[in-house]
Amino acid sequence: NDGDLNCDGVLNNFDIDAFIMALSDAAQYQATYPNCNIMNADINHDGLVNNFDIDPFVELLAGP
């Protein structure tokens, strides 16, 4: 699920730290969340987890 980086089934503020970790240290993210798909952080669906996913992630958190 887009943005659910701690894989608890809900997109909320508890995903922020995991999202930052996915962006800054992919290996640490995979070690910390071994059952999660790091591509949940690819919010803009360009096939990369990078700084271009930050604004779309914030928009997901803010809601419609």
C-alpha angles and dihedrals in degrees: 000000000000111000098001094122098159090050097228091133094252131090107220144119091297087072095061098084092045090049091052090048091050089053098044105032116016093178092054090046091054091047093049096042104028094164095051128089110235088209087076081082092060091093096162091049097230093133094254135094103219146118091295087072094060099082094044089049091053090048090053091051092048092053130214 
